[in-house]
């Protein structure tokens, strides 16, 4: 169930680019933004695995990865989160927003 939420988030929040973009948020930043959206803890490895499964290109730096995505992350709001409440200090979203009803 959680993996499906992460996939939906990735497909709606991120925009693919032709090349890996080191100016875009890396896997560790993306995990925090995704956590806020779906309402439960997401590991760095879960983001990496889902994005790899969805065919994103990646470049490793340390334990993290950069991907072929735009530096703008669209805000995705799930009407039904996996948890009732989740606190997140990493609220860096662009004004564009999509609401997902599950």
Biopython code that builds the backbone (N, CA, C, O; Angstrom):
import numpy as np
from Bio.PDB.StructureBuilder import StructureBuilder

atoms = [
    (1, "UNK", "N", (0.819, -1.199, 0.000)),
    (1, "UNK", "CA", (0.000, 0.000, 0.000)),
    (1, "UNK", "C", (0.863, 1.264, 0.000)),
    (1, "UNK", "O", (0.632, 2.177, -0.792)),
    (2, "UNK", "N", (1.865, 1.313, 0.897)),
    (2, "UNK", "CA", (2.714, 2.502, 0.970)),
    (2, "UNK", "C", (3.457, 2.722, -0.339)),
    (2, "UNK", "O", (3.576, 3.856, -0.803)),
    (3, "UNK", "N", (3.960, 1.643, -0.937)),
    (3, "UNK", "CA", (4.696, 1.768, -2.198)),
    (3, "UNK", "C", (3.807, 2.366, -3.283)),
    (3, "UNK", "O", (4.276, 3.166, -4.092)),
    (4, "UNK", "N", (2.531, 1.987, -3.309)),
    (4, "UNK", "CA", (1.609, 2.546, -4.301)),
    (4, "UNK", "C", (1.424, 4.043, -4.101)),
    (4, "UNK", "O", (1.368, 4.798, -5.071)),
    (5, "UNK", "N", (1.330, 4.478, -2.841)),
    (5, "UNK", "CA", (1.224, 5.913, -2.549)),
    (5, "UNK", "C", (2.487, 6.640, -3.018)),
    (5, "UNK", "O", (2.402, 7.722, -3.598)),
    (6, "UNK", "N", (3.645, 6.051, -2.767)),
    (6, "UNK", "CA", (4.899, 6.679, -3.190)),
    (6, "UNK", "C", (4.934, 6.792, -4.714)),
    (6, "UNK", "O", (5.336, 7.826, -5.246)),
    (7, "UNK", "N", (4.520, 5.745, -5.417)),
    (7, "UNK", "CA", (4.489, 5.784, -6.889)),
    (7, "UNK", "C", (3.563, 6.888, -7.383)),
    (7, "UNK", "O", (3.920, 7.640, -8.290)),
    (8, "UNK", "N", (2.384, 6.988, -6.793)),
    (8, "UNK", "CA", (1.435, 8.031, -7.200)),
    (8, "UNK", "C", (2.035, 9.408, -6.944)),
    (8, "UNK", "O", (1.912, 10.319, -7.762)),
    (9, "UNK", "N", (2.687, 9.539, -5.791)),
    (9, "UNK", "CA", (3.314, 10.825, -5.465)),
    (9, "UNK", "C", (4.390, 11.173, -6.497)),
    (9, "UNK", "O", (4.411, 12.287, -7.020)),
    (10, "UNK", "N", (5.275, 10.230, -6.789)),
    (10, "UNK", "CA", (6.367, 10.470, -7.748)),
    (10, "UNK", "C", (5.791, 10.868, -9.104)),
    (10, "UNK", "O", (6.263, 11.826, -9.716)),
    (11, "UNK", "N", (4.792, 10.156, -9.573)),
    (11, "UNK", "CA", (4.227, 10.411, -10.899)),
    (11, "UNK", "C", (3.545, 11.775, -10.990)),
    (11, "UNK", "O", (3.483, 12.358, -12.072)),
    (12, "UNK", "N", (3.035, 12.291, -9.879)),
    (12, "UNK", "CA", (2.328, 13.566, -9.894)),
    (12, "UNK", "C", (3.169, 14.747, -9.425)),
    (12, "UNK", "O", (2.911, 15.883, -9.822)),
    (13, "UNK", "N", (4.157, 14.498, -8.595)),
    (13, "UNK", "CA", (4.945, 15.596, -8.031)),
    (13, "UNK", "C", (6.170, 15.943, -8.858)),
    (13, "UNK", "O", (6.637, 17.081, -8.826)),
    (14, "UNK", "N", (6.692, 14.980, -9.595)),
    (14, "UNK", "CA", (7.965, 15.186, -10.285)),
    (14, "UNK", "C", (7.798, 15.231, -11.797)),
    (14, "UNK", "O", (6.939, 14.557, -12.366)),
    (15, "UNK", "N", (8.622, 16.026, -12.423)),
    (15, "UNK", "CA", (8.624, 16.164, -13.879)),
    (15, "UNK", "C", (9.957, 15.653, -14.404)),
    (15, "UNK", "O", (11.018, 16.125, -13.994)),
    (16, "UNK", "N", (9.897, 14.698, -15.305)),
    (16, "UNK", "CA", (11.127, 14.135, -15.887)),
    (16, "UNK", "C", (11.821, 15.153, -16.773)),
    (16, "UNK", "O", (11.185, 15.982, -17.424)),
    (17, "UNK", "N", (13.144, 15.067, -16.779)),
    (17, "UNK", "CA", (13.963, 15.842, -17.706)),
    (17, "UNK", "C", (14.813, 14.852, -18.507)),
    (17, "UNK", "O", (14.833, 13.659, -18.204)),
    (18, "UNK", "N", (15.513, 15.349, -19.526)),
    (18, "UNK", "CA", (16.327, 14.464, -20.358)),
    (18, "UNK", "C", (17.536, 13.922, -19.606)),
    (18, "UNK", "O", (17.924, 12.768, -19.789)),
    (19, "UNK", "N", (18.130, 14.762, -18.758)),
    (19, "UNK", "CA", (19.368, 14.379, -18.086)),
    (19, "UNK", "C", (19.223, 14.460, -16.576)),
    (19, "UNK", "O", (18.335, 15.138, -16.060)),
    (20, "UNK", "N", (20.101, 13.764, -15.878)),
    (20, "UNK", "CA", (20.133, 13.843, -14.421)),
    (20, "UNK", "C", (20.445, 15.283, -14.029)),
    (20, "UNK", "O", (21.349, 15.903, -14.591)),
    (21, "UNK", "N", (19.699, 15.810, -13.069)),
    (21, "UNK", "CA", (19.787, 17.212, -12.681)),
    (21, "UNK", "C", (20.298, 17.328, -11.245)),
    (21, "UNK", "O", (19.571, 17.030, -10.298)),
    (22, "UNK", "N", (21.541, 17.760, -11.089)),
    (22, "UNK", "CA", (22.109, 17.890, -9.741)),
    (22, "UNK", "C", (21.577, 19.112, -9.005)),
    (22, "UNK", "O", (21.840, 19.274, -7.814)),
    (23, "UNK", "N", (20.826, 19.984, -9.700)),
    (23, "UNK", "CA", (20.206, 21.143, -9.053)),
    (23, "UNK", "C", (18.820, 20.824, -8.501)),
    (23, "UNK", "O", (18.247, 21.624, -7.762)),
    (24, "UNK", "N", (18.289, 19.676, -8.849)),
    (24, "UNK", "CA", (16.973, 19.253, -8.351)),
    (24, "UNK", "C", (17.149, 18.568, -7.000)),
    (24, "UNK", "O", (18.258, 18.161, -6.653)),
    (25, "UNK", "N", (16.065, 18.438, -6.232)),
    (25, "UNK", "CA", (16.184, 17.728, -4.949)),
    (25, "UNK", "C", (16.674, 16.297, -5.162)),
    (25, "UNK", "O", (16.241, 15.613, -6.089)),
    (26, "UNK", "N", (17.576, 15.858, -4.298)),
    (26, "UNK", "CA", (18.072, 14.490, -4.347)),
    (26, "UNK", "C", (17.138, 13.555, -3.606)),
    (26, "UNK", "O", (16.103, 13.974, -3.087)),
    (27, "UNK", "N", (17.507, 12.295, -3.560)),
    (27, "UNK", "CA", (16.646, 11.273, -2.953)),
    (27, "UNK", "C", (16.313, 11.584, -1.496)),
    (27, "UNK", "O", (15.190, 11.333, -1.060)),
    (28, "UNK", "N", (17.258, 12.119, -0.739)),
    (28, "UNK", "CA", (17.000, 12.383, 0.674)),
    (28, "UNK", "C", (15.986, 13.514, 0.853)),
    (28, "UNK", "O", (15.118, 13.430, 1.722)),
    (29, "UNK", "N", (16.084, 14.554, 0.054)),
    (29, "UNK", "CA", (15.097, 15.641, 0.115)),
    (29, "UNK", "C", (13.729, 15.160, -0.351)),
    (29, "UNK", "O", (12.706, 15.503, 0.241)),
    (30, "UNK", "N", (13.720, 14.361, -1.421)),
    (30, "UNK", "CA", (12.449, 13.856, -1.949)),
    (30, "UNK", "C", (11.720, 12.993, -0.926)),
    (30, "UNK", "O", (10.493, 13.047, -0.840)),
    (31, "UNK", "N", (12.450, 12.202, -0.152)),
    (31, "UNK", "CA", (11.818, 11.346, 0.848)),
    (31, "UNK", "C", (11.060, 12.182, 1.868)),
    (31, "UNK", "O", (9.969, 11.799, 2.290)),
    (32, "UNK", "N", (11.624, 13.326, 2.272)),
    (32, "UNK", "CA", (10.966, 14.190, 3.249)),
    (32, "UNK", "C", (9.700, 14.828, 2.678)),
    (32, "UNK", "O", (8.680, 14.911, 3.363)),
    (33, "UNK", "N", (9.766, 15.272, 1.445)),
    (33, "UNK", "CA", (8.608, 15.898, 0.810)),
    (33, "UNK", "C", (7.504, 14.856, 0.619)),
    (33, "UNK", "O", (6.330, 15.142, 0.858)),
    (34, "UNK", "N", (7.878, 13.658, 0.192)),
    (34, "UNK", "CA", (6.915, 12.572, 0.007)),
    (34, "UNK", "C", (6.264, 12.192, 1.336)),
    (34, "UNK", "O", (5.052, 11.984, 1.390)),
    (35, "UNK", "N", (7.046, 12.101, 2.396)),
    (35, "UNK", "CA", (6.520, 11.776, 3.729)),
    (35, "UNK", "C", (5.400, 12.724, 4.120)),
    (35, "UNK", "O", (4.354, 12.300, 4.612)),
    (36, "UNK", "N", (5.627, 13.997, 3.900)),
    (36, "UNK", "CA", (4.623, 15.000, 4.254)),
    (36, "UNK", "C", (3.337, 14.793, 3.465)),
    (36, "UNK", "O", (2.239, 14.978, 3.989)),
    (37, "UNK", "N", (3.483, 14.414, 2.223)),
    (37, "UNK", "CA", (2.322, 14.244, 1.357)),
    (37, "UNK", "C", (1.511, 12.999, 1.680)),
    (37, "UNK", "O", (0.282, 13.055, 1.724)),
    (38, "UNK", "N", (2.195, 11.858, 1.910)),
    (38, "UNK", "CA", (1.439, 10.614, 2.123)),
    (38, "UNK", "C", (1.139, 10.337, 3.583)),
    (38, "UNK", "O", (0.264, 9.527, 3.891)),
    (39, "UNK", "N", (1.857, 11.003, 4.498)),
    (39, "UNK", "CA", (1.496, 10.915, 5.906)),
    (39, "UNK", "C", (2.196, 9.858, 6.732)),
    (39, "UNK", "O", (1.829, 9.655, 7.889)),
    (40, "UNK", "N", (3.199, 9.170, 6.178)),
    (40, "UNK", "CA", (3.959, 8.184, 6.947)),
    (40, "UNK", "C", (5.432, 8.275, 6.573)),
    (40, "UNK", "O", (5.798, 8.860, 5.553)),
    (41, "UNK", "N", (6.266, 7.686, 7.417)),
    (41, "UNK", "CA", (7.702, 7.667, 7.170)),
    (41, "UNK", "C", (8.015, 6.973, 5.848)),
    (41, "UNK", "O", (7.452, 5.927, 5.527)),
    (42, "UNK", "N", (8.928, 7.581, 5.087)),
    (42, "UNK", "CA", (9.415, 7.010, 3.834)),
    (42, "UNK", "C", (10.932, 6.987, 3.931)),
    (42, "UNK", "O", (11.540, 8.007, 4.254)),
    (43, "UNK", "N", (11.547, 5.861, 3.662)),
    (43, "UNK", "CA", (13.002, 5.779, 3.725)),
    (43, "UNK", "C", (13.618, 6.268, 2.413)),
    (43, "UNK", "O", (12.965, 6.296, 1.369)),
    (44, "UNK", "N", (14.876, 6.646, 2.498)),
    (44, "UNK", "CA", (15.622, 7.055, 1.319)),
    (44, "UNK", "C", (15.626, 5.919, 0.295)),
    (44, "UNK", "O", (15.452, 6.156, -0.901)),
    (45, "UNK", "N", (15.822, 4.691, 0.766)),
    (45, "UNK", "CA", (15.872, 3.538, -0.138)),
    (45, "UNK", "C", (14.533, 3.303, -0.828)),
    (45, "UNK", "O", (14.505, 2.895, -1.989)),
    (46, "UNK", "N", (13.421, 3.553, -0.136)),
    (46, "UNK", "CA", (12.102, 3.380, -0.770)),
    (46, "UNK", "C", (11.935, 4.340, -1.941)),
    (46, "UNK", "O", (11.423, 3.953, -2.991)),
    (47, "UNK", "N", (12.365, 5.590, -1.767)),
    (47, "UNK", "CA", (12.291, 6.564, -2.871)),
    (47, "UNK", "C", (13.180, 6.104, -4.026)),
    (47, "UNK", "O", (12.757, 6.120, -5.182)),
    (48, "UNK", "N", (14.392, 5.703, -3.717)),
    (48, "UNK", "CA", (15.331, 5.247, -4.759)),
    (48, "UNK", "C", (14.749, 4.053, -5.507)),
    (48, "UNK", "O", (14.792, 4.017, -6.737)),
    (49, "UNK", "N", (14.208, 3.077, -4.785)),
    (49, "UNK", "CA", (13.648, 1.879, -5.415)),
    (49, "UNK", "C", (12.464, 2.205, -6.313)),
    (49, "UNK", "O", (12.380, 1.701, -7.434)),
    (50, "UNK", "N", (11.548, 3.044, -5.832)),
    (50, "UNK", "CA", (10.360, 3.394, -6.627)),
    (50, "UNK", "C", (10.773, 4.159, -7.878)),
    (50, "UNK", "O", (10.278, 3.873, -8.968)),
    (51, "UNK", "N", (11.665, 5.119, -7.735)),
    (51, "UNK", "CA", (12.063, 5.905, -8.899)),
    (51, "UNK", "C", (12.824, 5.057, -9.917)),
    (51, "UNK", "O", (12.690, 5.263, -11.123)),
    (52, "UNK", "N", (13.613, 4.116, -9.438)),
    (52, "UNK", "CA", (14.302, 3.190, -10.342)),
    (52, "UNK", "C", (13.283, 2.314, -11.065)),
    (52, "UNK", "O", (13.378, 2.112, -12.276)),
    (53, "UNK", "N", (12.316, 1.801, -10.324)),
    (53, "UNK", "CA", (11.263, 0.966, -10.922)),
    (53, "UNK", "C", (10.473, 1.732, -11.980)),
    (53, "UNK", "O", (10.064, 1.161, -12.991)),
    (54, "UNK", "N", (10.259, 3.029, -11.743)),
    (54, "UNK", "CA", (9.505, 3.846, -12.695)),
    (54, "UNK", "C", (10.357, 4.341, -13.868)),
    (54, "UNK", "O", (9.860, 5.061, -14.734)),
    (55, "UNK", "N", (11.635, 3.960, -13.898)),
    (55, "UNK", "CA", (12.470, 4.253, -15.058)),
    (55, "UNK", "C", (13.213, 5.571, -15.031)),
    (55, "UNK", "O", (13.682, 6.023, -16.076)),
    (56, "UNK", "N", (13.338, 6.202, -13.878)),
    (56, "UNK", "CA", (14.112, 7.432, -13.791)),
    (56, "UNK", "C", (15.602, 7.106, -13.873)),
    (56, "UNK", "O", (16.057, 6.093, -13.341)),
    (57, "UNK", "N", (16.350, 7.972, -14.540)),
    (57, "UNK", "CA", (17.805, 7.839, -14.557)),
    (57, "UNK", "C", (18.323, 8.375, -13.238)),
    (57, "UNK", "O", (17.688, 9.232, -12.622)),
    (58, "UNK", "N", (19.491, 7.872, -12.791)),
    (58, "UNK", "CA", (20.013, 8.322, -11.508)),
    (58, "UNK", "C", (21.525, 8.392, -11.533)),
    (58, "UNK", "O", (22.189, 7.738, -12.337)),
    (59, "UNK", "N", (22.052, 9.207, -10.627)),
    (59, "UNK", "CA", (23.492, 9.324, -10.429)),
    (59, "UNK", "C", (23.740, 9.329, -8.928)),
    (59, "UNK", "O", (23.139, 10.111, -8.190)),
    (60, "UNK", "N", (24.627, 8.454, -8.487)),
    (60, "UNK", "CA", (24.871, 8.282, -7.056)),
    (60, "UNK", "C", (25.859, 9.315, -6.525)),
    (60, "UNK", "O", (26.848, 9.643, -7.181)),
    (61, "UNK", "N", (25.575, 9.819, -5.332)),
    (61, "UNK", "CA", (26.553, 10.609, -4.581)),
    (61, "UNK", "C", (26.404, 10.206, -3.118)),
    (61, "UNK", "O", (25.400, 10.527, -2.481)),
    (62, "UNK", "N", (27.397, 9.507, -2.588)),
    (62, "UNK", "CA", (27.300, 8.963, -1.229)),
    (62, "UNK", "C", (26.221, 7.891, -1.178)),
    (62, "UNK", "O", (26.214, 6.969, -1.993)),
    (63, "UNK", "N", (25.308, 8.015, -0.218)),
    (63, "UNK", "CA", (24.188, 7.072, -0.122)),
    (63, "UNK", "C", (22.960, 7.599, -0.856)),
    (63, "UNK", "O", (21.942, 6.910, -0.928)),
    (64, "UNK", "N", (23.041, 8.811, -1.400)),
    (64, "UNK", "CA", (21.907, 9.450, -2.060)),
    (64, "UNK", "C", (22.069, 9.427, -3.580)),
    (64, "UNK", "O", (23.125, 9.087, -4.113)),
    (65, "UNK", "N", (20.986, 9.800, -4.249)),
    (65, "UNK", "CA", (20.993, 9.839, -5.707)),
    (65, "UNK", "C", (20.369, 11.133, -6.211)),
    (65, "UNK", "O", (19.472, 11.690, -5.577)),
    (66, "UNK", "N", (20.850, 11.604, -7.353)),
    (66, "UNK", "CA", (20.181, 12.638, -8.136)),
    (66, "UNK", "C", (19.451, 11.919, -9.256)),
    (66, "UNK", "O", (19.864, 10.843, -9.691)),
    (67, "UNK", "N", (18.366, 12.520, -9.719)),
    (67, "UNK", "CA", (17.550, 11.902, -10.772)),
    (67, "UNK", "C", (17.334, 12.874, -11.927)),
    (67, "UNK", "O", (17.662, 14.056, -11.827)),
    (68, "UNK", "N", (16.787, 12.373, -13.006)),
    (68, "UNK", "CA", (16.459, 13.213, -14.153)),
    (68, "UNK", "C", (15.075, 13.837, -13.939)),
    (68, "UNK", "O", (14.084, 13.444, -14.555)),
    (69, "UNK", "N", (15.055, 14.838, -13.028)),
    (69, "UNK", "CA", (13.813, 15.537, -12.699)),
    (69, "UNK", "C", (14.045, 17.043, -12.691)),
    (69, "UNK", "O", (15.175, 17.511, -12.553)),
    (70, "UNK", "N", (12.958, 17.790, -12.841)),
    (70, "UNK", "CA", (12.990, 19.239, -12.725)),
    (70, "UNK", "C", (13.221, 19.620, -11.269)),
    (70, "UNK", "O", (12.898, 18.848, -10.366)),
    (71, "UNK", "N", (13.779, 20.809, -11.036)),
    (71, "UNK", "CA", (13.988, 21.236, -9.657)),
    (71, "UNK", "C", (12.696, 21.685, -8.988)),
    (71, "UNK", "O", (12.673, 21.896, -7.775)),
    (72, "UNK", "N", (11.624, 21.835, -9.752)),
    (72, "UNK", "CA", (10.317, 22.189, -9.184)),
    (72, "UNK", "C", (9.578, 20.916, -8.805)),
    (72, "UNK", "O", (9.363, 20.038, -9.641)),
    (73, "UNK", "N", (9.193, 20.825, -7.545)),
    (73, "UNK", "CA", (8.414, 19.682, -7.058)),
    (73, "UNK", "C", (6.989, 20.171, -6.853)),
    (73, "UNK", "O", (6.742, 21.050, -6.027)),
    (74, "UNK", "N", (6.049, 19.601, -7.606)),
    (74, "UNK", "CA", (4.650, 19.986, -7.465)),
    (74, "UNK", "C", (4.101, 19.486, -6.142)),
    (74, "UNK", "O", (4.392, 18.366, -5.722)),
    (75, "UNK", "N", (3.309, 20.319, -5.491)),
    (75, "UNK", "CA", (2.677, 19.891, -4.245)),
    (75, "UNK", "C", (1.576, 18.899, -4.588)),
    (75, "UNK", "O", (0.750, 19.158, -5.463)),
    (76, "UNK", "N", (1.567, 17.775, -3.904)),
    (76, "UNK", "CA", (0.544, 16.752, -4.100)),
    (76, "UNK", "C", (-0.145, 16.553, -2.758)),
    (76, "UNK", "O", (0.506, 16.268, -1.753)),
    (77, "UNK", "N", (-1.458, 16.704, -2.749)),
    (77, "UNK", "CA", (-2.230, 16.573, -1.518)),
    (77, "UNK", "C", (-3.101, 15.324, -1.627)),
    (77, "UNK", "O", (-3.948, 15.226, -2.514)),
    (78, "UNK", "N", (-2.892, 14.390, -0.739)),
    (78, "UNK", "CA", (-3.736, 13.200, -0.679)),
    (78, "UNK", "C", (-4.887, 13.482, 0.280)),
    (78, "UNK", "O", (-4.653, 13.822, 1.439)),
    (79, "UNK", "N", (-6.114, 13.346, -0.181)),
    (79, "UNK", "CA", (-7.254, 13.547, 0.713)),
    (79, "UNK", "C", (-7.255, 12.502, 1.821)),
    (79, "UNK", "O", (-7.634, 12.802, 2.953)),
    (80, "UNK", "N", (-6.837, 11.282, 1.508)),
    (80, "UNK", "CA", (-6.751, 10.224, 2.511)),
    (80, "UNK", "C", (-5.299, 9.813, 2.641)),
    (80, "UNK", "O", (-4.769, 9.090, 1.797)),
    (81, "UNK", "N", (-4.653, 10.280, 3.709)),
    (81, "UNK", "CA", (-3.265, 9.918, 3.945)),
    (81, "UNK", "C", (-3.214, 8.548, 4.600)),
    (81, "UNK", "O", (-4.227, 8.036, 5.076)),
    (82, "UNK", "N", (-2.033, 7.967, 4.619)),
    (82, "UNK", "CA", (-1.870, 6.666, 5.249)),
    (82, "UNK", "C", (-1.920, 6.769, 6.769)),
    (82, "UNK", "O", (-2.162, 5.769, 7.444)),
    (83, "UNK", "N", (-1.696, 7.956, 7.315)),
    (83, "UNK", "CA", (-1.799, 8.173, 8.754)),
    (83, "UNK", "C", (-2.629, 9.427, 8.989)),
    (83, "UNK", "O", (-2.743, 10.274, 8.102)),
    (84, "UNK", "N", (-3.201, 9.550, 10.165)),
    (84, "UNK", "CA", (-4.053, 10.704, 10.481)),
    (84, "UNK", "C", (-3.258, 12.011, 10.500)),
    (84, "UNK", "O", (-3.689, 13.009, 9.922)),
    (85, "UNK", "N", (-2.112, 12.005, 11.157)),
    (85, "UNK", "CA", (-1.308, 13.222, 11.225)),
    (85, "UNK", "C", (0.149, 12.880, 10.978)),
    (85, "UNK", "O", (0.605, 11.780, 11.289)),
    (86, "UNK", "N", (0.862, 13.826, 10.423)),
    (86, "UNK", "CA", (2.288, 13.657, 10.211)),
    (86, "UNK", "C", (2.900, 15.045, 10.186)),
    (86, "UNK", "O", (2.451, 15.914, 9.437)),
    (87, "UNK", "N", (3.919, 15.255, 10.997)),
    (87, "UNK", "CA", (4.535, 16.560, 11.049)),
    (87, "UNK", "C", (5.780, 16.592, 10.173)),
    (87, "UNK", "O", (6.568, 15.647, 10.172)),
    (88, "UNK", "N", (5.953, 17.656, 9.442)),
    (88, "UNK", "CA", (7.081, 17.763, 8.532)),
    (88, "UNK", "C", (7.610, 19.182, 8.542)),
    (88, "UNK", "O", (6.851, 20.131, 8.345)),
    (89, "UNK", "N", (8.900, 19.336, 8.767)),
    (89, "UNK", "CA", (9.493, 20.667, 8.747)),
    (89, "UNK", "C", (9.989, 21.036, 7.350)),
    (89, "UNK", "O", (10.399, 22.174, 7.120)),
    (90, "UNK", "N", (9.956, 20.091, 6.424)),
    (90, "UNK", "CA", (10.465, 20.327, 5.071)),
    (90, "UNK", "C", (9.310, 20.633, 4.128)),
    (90, "UNK", "O", (8.914, 19.779, 3.335)),
    (91, "UNK", "N", (8.780, 21.815, 4.205)),
    (91, "UNK", "CA", (7.657, 22.179, 3.339)),
    (91, "UNK", "C", (8.152, 23.113, 2.238)),
    (91, "UNK", "O", (7.960, 24.327, 2.307)),
    (92, "UNK", "N", (8.782, 22.541, 1.234)),
    (92, "UNK", "CA", (9.308, 23.318, 0.118)),
    (92, "UNK", "C", (8.571, 22.861, -1.133)),
    (92, "UNK", "O", (8.973, 21.905, -1.795)),
    (93, "UNK", "N", (7.513, 23.544, -1.435)),
    (93, "UNK", "CA", (6.684, 23.167, -2.572)),
    (93, "UNK", "C", (6.531, 24.350, -3.517)),
    (93, "UNK", "O", (6.650, 25.506, -3.111)),
    (94, "UNK", "N", (6.275, 24.056, -4.739)),
    (94, "UNK", "CA", (5.933, 25.067, -5.727)),
    (94, "UNK", "C", (4.442, 25.354, -5.603)),
    (94, "UNK", "O", (3.718, 24.564, -4.997)),
    (95, "UNK", "N", (3.971, 26.452, -6.157)),
    (95, "UNK", "CA", (2.565, 26.839, -6.028)),
    (95, "UNK", "C", (1.606, 25.861, -6.717)),
    (95, "UNK", "O", (0.461, 25.713, -6.288)),
    (96, "UNK", "N", (2.062, 25.202, -7.770)),
    (96, "UNK", "CA", (1.199, 24.252, -8.465)),
    (96, "UNK", "C", (0.855, 23.106, -7.519)),
    (96, "UNK", "O", (1.730, 22.608, -6.810)),
    (97, "UNK", "N", (-0.367, 22.696, -7.501)),
    (97, "UNK", "CA", (-0.786, 21.672, -6.544)),
    (97, "UNK", "C", (-1.768, 20.724, -7.195)),
    (97, "UNK", "O", (-2.594, 21.139, -8.007)),
    (98, "UNK", "N", (-1.683, 19.452, -6.842)),
    (98, "UNK", "CA", (-2.621, 18.441, -7.336)),
    (98, "UNK", "C", (-3.217, 17.735, -6.146)),
    (98, "UNK", "O", (-2.502, 17.411, -5.197)),
    (99, "UNK", "N", (-4.507, 17.489, -6.176)),
    (99, "UNK", "CA", (-5.166, 16.762, -5.104)),
    (99, "UNK", "C", (-5.475, 15.352, -5.594)),
    (99, "UNK", "O", (-6.073, 15.171, -6.655)),
    (100, "UNK", "N", (-5.066, 14.367, -4.821)),
    (100, "UNK", "CA", (-5.265, 12.959, -5.181)),
    (100, "UNK", "C", (-6.316, 12.382, -4.247)),
    (100, "UNK", "O", (-6.171, 12.455, -3.027)),
    (101, "UNK", "N", (-7.364, 11.816, -4.805)),
    (101, "UNK", "CA", (-8.389, 11.185, -3.988)),
    (101, "UNK", "C", (-8.234, 9.680, -4.089)),
    (101, "UNK", "O", (-8.349, 9.102, -5.170)),
    (102, "UNK", "N", (-7.975, 9.057, -2.963)),
    (102, "UNK", "CA", (-7.833, 7.586, -2.925)),
    (102, "UNK", "C", (-8.872, 6.994, -2.016)),
    (102, "UNK", "O", (-8.923, 5.776, -1.847)),
]
sb = StructureBuilder()
sb.init_structure("model")
sb.init_model(0)
sb.init_chain("A")
sb.init_seg("    ")
for serial, (resi, resn, name, xyz) in enumerate(atoms, 1):
    if name == "N":
        sb.init_residue(resn, " ", resi, " ")
    sb.init_atom(name, np.array(xyz, "f"), 0.0, 1.0, " ", f" {name:<3s}", serial, name[0])
structure = sb.get_structure()
